[in-house]
Amino acid sequence: MTSPLSGFGLAIPVVAAPMSGGPSTPAMVLAASRAGALGFLAAGYKTPDAIQSEIAAVRSASIPFGVNVFAPNSVPVTPDAYRRYADLVQREADRFGLALAPNPVEDDDYFEAKIDLLLSDPVPIVSFTFGLPDDAVIRALQAVGTMVIQTVTSTPEAQLAADAAVDMLAVQSRQAGGHSGTFTPDRPPRPVPITDLIKEIKATVKLPVIAAGGLATADDVADVIHAGAAAAMVGTLLLRADESGASATHQAALTDPFRTETVVTQAFTGRPARGLRNTFIDTYEAQAPLGYPAIHHLTSPLRKAAAAAGEPDLVHLWAGTGYRHAAKESTTQILTRLAGRS
């Protein structure tokens, strides 16, 4: 099967993953292109105006690129459960003089406005995570010449995406850093090795796939390509890249010899995500309710303040299992090495 990515002139089968909240930058997308790879902008947690500015910055270079969007798939939390957790976390916020939101904030991250932007000013590729958008959204994007990629974490999710006629799948294993793209946050994906997950999905769904999750070396990339993936997507390895927008606090934690473990947690956002284990997770994980995006909005001011103050034990230190391989060098060098070209 010919990969849809072949039309984008890739010289190496590597993709710079979209990392929401700041790490992914237009400069990272441009540097990925210089390596012969493909880069993604992350629209999550940004206003439509902000992502439009980033699109303009990348488009001026006349290179292929993608934009990742959070598809609505909310996990409501009851007011009582929210307030119990808010009361617990407030004691950390008190250290920074912050008053956390007393009631749940539920939103869809400007989904409709972002789709309107991407229809009026089309980009080469749009990918979705967290949920599967309506068929009408997928068809509308394809009608303006945009390739649609859906993030999935299991064969049933892959089948749903195929039934919706997406063009390609981003298959994410549980080893991935940051939020899981699972459609069912209350039921975590099985811990299947990425190569086995690729084979399982490709045996059922006749769509090309990009592999993501825990890929840290050139051998890892070669393994997923051998398993049938059209490309490997990496994110954690780019957190310390010259072009990364990750906070200095986050970047430093990745090299801290005392941080030896990543865990899946819902303590920061109310949705399962993998990050470096820290005091906040150890203290609050057992009490943290599912509830996205309300818990994300609850803890966001605290996390930002802690990152600015250099206190990593109160920050969401998203990282996949291969985080020790994250290097302080250019995105171009990192991706070139992963492709076995250096």
N, C-alpha and C positions, 0 to 999 in steps of 0.2 A: 504494500500500500504506500503510495506517495504521501509524504507528510505535507500538510498545509504550510508548514514552516519553510518548505523549500522555496516558496515564492518570495521569501523575504531575504534571500541572498545570504543566509548564514554560512559563515566559514567554519564555525565550530558549533557542536550541538549542545550549547550551554545557554541558559537563560538566567538573568539576574532577577530574582524574585521580587515582587512588590512587598514592601515592608511598611505597614501603615504606622502613623504616629511620628514620622520624621526621618527614619533611616534611609529610605529610598528618596533620591533626589534627581533632578534633571541631569546634574553632573554625572551621577552614577550611570544613568541611561546612556549618556553620550560616551562614557568610558567603556561601557559594555559593547557598544557598537564598534569602537576602535579595536576591540579584541576579535571582532567578527561574530559576536554573540548578539543576543536580543535582550533589551532591558524593558522593565515595566515601571510606570509611575503608579503610586498607591493613592487612590482617591479617598480611602477610608479616613474618617475624622477630619477631612478638609472640606471647606465650603466650595461650592461650584466655582466661584470666582478664583479661589486659590488654585484649584486643579486646572482651570482654564489658563492661568498664567504659566503653570508648569508645562502644559501641553504646548503652548506657544513657544516656550524656550527650547523644547526638544524639536518641534516641527521646523524651526528655523535652520536646523542642521540637515534637513532632508534625509532622515534615516528612518528605518522601520522601528516601531516601538508599540508597547501596549499600555493599557490603563486598566487597573484592577478596581472593581467596585464591590462593596458589600451589598449583597442581595438581602432584602428584608426577610428575617427569620427570627423574630423576637422571642425572647423567653421571659414572659411576664413574671414578676415577683409580687407577692402580696404586700400591701402596705405594712402589715405587722412584721413580716419577716425582714422587710427592708429596714424598718426603723430599729429593730433589734440589732441588726448588723451595723447600721449607721451609728448607733450609740456606742458600740464597741470600738469602731474605727475612729470616732471623733477624738478619743484620747490621744491618738497619734497626731491628728490634725491640730490639736491644741498647741503642740510644740511650735507650730508655724503660724499661729494666730489665725487659723482658717476655720470657718463655719461651713461644714459640709451640708449638702442639700438635704432638708428634712423629709422630703417626699420623693418617690421614684420619678425619674425623668425618662420617659419612653419616646423614642423617635426612630426615624428610618434613615438617618445619616444623609438627608437631602436626596434620597434615591431618585425620585421623579425628576428633580431639577438636574441631577447629573446625567440621567438618561436623555433628557431634552438637550443638554449641552452636547452629548456625544452623537446625537442624531443631527443636530444643526451644524456641528463642526466635527465630522467623522474622523476617527483615528484608525490606524490599520487593524488593531486588535483590542478587544475588550474581554477581560476575564471576570468571572464572578466567583465569590466565595461566601460561605455561611449558608447560602440557600440557592435554590434554583429559581430564576426569575420567570415571570409569565412567558408563555410561548410568544405572545404578541411582542414583547420586548426583544426577544431573540430574533424574531423575523424582521422587526423594524431595523435592528442594527445590521443584520445581514443584507437588507435591501439597500442600505447606503454604502455597502462595500466593506463592512467591518467583519472580521473573523471573530467568532465567539468561542471562548474557552471556558469550560466549567470545572471548578475545583470539586473533586470527589474524594471520599476516603474509603469507599467500599464498592463492591460489585452492585448491590442494589441501587446505590446512588448513581453509579455509572449508567445503569440501565435507564433510570429516570431521565438523566441528561441526554442519553441517546434518543429516547422517545421524544424529547423536546427538540431534537434536531440541531443540537449544538455542533460545532465543527471539530472540536478537539477537547480532550480531557486533560486537566492537571491532576495527576493522581498523587495524593499526599499521604505519606505514611505517618504513623503515630510518633515517629522520631523527630518530626519537624518542630522547629522553634516557633514561638508565637501561637496564635490561635489555631485550633483545629478547624478545618473547613467543614466538619461534619454537619449534615442536615439535622442531626438529632443530638444536641449537646447534652441531653440527659442520659444518653447511652453512648459512651466513648467508643471509638473505633477499636476493632481488634488489633492487638500488637503484632501485625503481620509484617515480616521483612519486606522492604520496598520491591525487591525483585520478584518475590512471590506474589505480591499484590498486583504488580503489572501483568504478570502471566495470567493470573486469575481473571482479571478484568478483560484482558485482550482475548481470552478464550470465550468470553460471553458477549462482549460488546465490540462491534467492528468500527471502532474509532481510533485514530492515532492518539498517543498519549505523551505527555511530558511527566517525568518522574520528579518527585519532590519529597524531601524529608531525610535529614541526617546525612546527606551526601557531602563528604568532606575531602575526598582525595580523587586523583585522576583514576585510580582503580575503581572507586565507587561509581564514577561517571561511566567508565567503560562497562561496568557490570550492568547498569540499568539500560544502557544502549543494547548490550547483548541480550538482555531480557525482553527487548522489544520496544523500548521507549524511543521516541524520535529525538528527545533532548532531555537534559538534566537541568532542573531548576534549583538554584542555590540562593540562600538568603543569609543564614547565620555567618557564613564565611566572609560576607561583605560588611558585617557590622563595624569592623575596624578599618575598612578601606578608606583611602584618602578622601573619597567622595561621599562617605557616609554621613548622614545627618543624625546618627545616634548620639545621645548625650555622652559627655566625657565620663560621667559616672557609670553609665552602662558599659562603655568601651573598656574602662579600667577593670570592671568586675570580671570581664571575660578572661583576663590574665591573672586574676587573683588566685594564688596557689591554694588558698583555703576554701575556695568555692569549687568543690569536686563533683557536684551532682546537679543534674537537671531533673525537674519534676513537673508533672501536669497539675495545674492549679486552677481553681475558679475564684480564688480569694481576691484578686485584683479587679476582675471584670464581670464575674458571674457567668462566664463561659470558659470551658476548658482551654488552657493554653500552656505551652511548655516554656519554662524559664529556669534560670539558676535558682537553686534553693536559697532562701534567705529568711531572716527573722520574721518578716511579715507573713510569709507563707506558713512557717511553723506555728505562729501565734494564732492566725485567723482561719486557716483552711477548714478546720473542723466545724466552724460556725458559719462559714460563708454560704449563702444561698445561691442557687442558680438564679439568674436574673439579668439578662442582657437586653438592652444596653444600660439598664438602671444602675447596676453595680459599677459598671465602667464609669458612668458619670459621677457616681458617689466618690470614688477614690481618685479620680483624675487630678483634681487640684492638689491632693496630698502627694501623689506620685511626682507631679511636676515640681512642687516645692522641694521635695526630697532630692530629686535629681539635681536641681540647681544648687542645693546645699551640700552636695557630695555625700549623701547618705544612702548607699546602695541597699541597705536592709529594708528600706521602705519603697523601693522602686521595682517595677515589673521588669526584671532583667531577662527579657525573652531571649531564648537560645535553644537551638537544637542540640542533639546529642554529639555532634561533631564540633562543638564550639572551641575546643582547644586548638583547632586548625586555623582559626580566624587570625589573619596576619595584618600587620600595619604596612600596607603597600597599596598600589593603585588597583582599582577594579579591573583594569585591563590586564595587569600582571596576574591577578588572582584567577580570572576566568581563563586566560591563556594556559596557565599551569594546569588547571583542572581538566582542560581538553587534551593534556599530554603534549602540548606544543612548546614547552620550555624545559 
